[in-house]
Amino acid sequence: MSYKILYITLRRLIGERDVSALRSQLLQHGPVMFARSLSLGSPRVVADALSLLPISERINVLRHLPYPLRDAMKPLCIGGSQRLHMQPWSPAVLAMRHA
């Protein structure tokens, strides 16, 4: 399946808020293809999709998103949970690891 076709499918599932089908697509295609397909969308679409996933799956997908997209998503997280800022992919945690 191409990234574009998967992205169209994911957009439909996000719009329908169909968590089980979204998770099924992640399991079927893996986090790399899922992330690459999601990256065709805007940061808001990506954030919406990730918000539907359990935290462990969310982190797994985030690891495979391009850095510029993850960086563009930061304003969407401002004022959010402090727990979100301390995820393994966050710049704060990465800085602590390399210190």
N, C-alpha and C positions, 0 to 999 in steps of 0.2 A: 504494500500500500504506500502511496506517495505521501509526503509530508502535507501537501495541500489538501488531499482528500481526507486525511486523518484530522487536519485542522478544522475542516468544514464539519466533520462529524462531532468533534469536541465542542465547537461553538454551539451546535444544536443541543448537545447534552448539557452544556453550561446554562443555556437559556431555559431549558426544561428543568434545571436543578436536579437532574437524574444522577445522583451520587453513585448508585450501584453500577450503572452503565459506564460512568466516567472511570470508576475504579477498574472495571472490567477491561476498558480500553488500555489503561495503564498496565495491567497485568498481561494483556495479550501482546502489546507492542514493546513493552519495556520502558524504563524511564528515559533512556537516551532519545528514542524516536518520539516519545510522548513530549519531552521537553523541546525538541527541535520543531515539532509541529506546533506546539503552543507558542513558540517564539515568533511565529508568523503573525501573531496578534499583537494588540497594544498591551502595555503594561497593566492596564486595568482589566483586560480580559484574562491575562495570565494570573493576576492576583485573585480574580473571581474564581477561576478554576482551582487554584491552589487552596482557596478557602473551603472548598468542598471536600478536600481530601483529608484523611487522618494525618496527624503531625509527622509520623514516620515516613509516609509516602510523600508528603509535601516536601520534606527535607531531601528525600531521594531525587525528586524531580528538580528542585532548586539547584542541586549540585551540577546538574547538566544544562542549566540555562546559561546563555551567553552572559558574561559579566556586564556589558552595557545595559542589557535588559534588566538584570537584577538591580543595577544601580538606578535605573529609571523607575523601578518599583518602590524605592525607598520613601519618596513623599507619600505614597499610599499607606505606609505603615506608621507615619508620625502620629504620636498620641496613642498608639496601640499598646498592646501588652508588652511589659518589660521582658517577658519570656521570649517574645519574638526577636528582640534585639540581641539575645544571647544564644541564638541558634548556631550550630557548627559552621554555617556558611556565612555568618555575619562578619563584617570587617572587624568589629571589636574582638570577637573570639579568635579570628585569624591573626590579629595583631598580638594577642596574648600568647598564642602558640609559638610565634616566631621571636618573641622577646627573650 
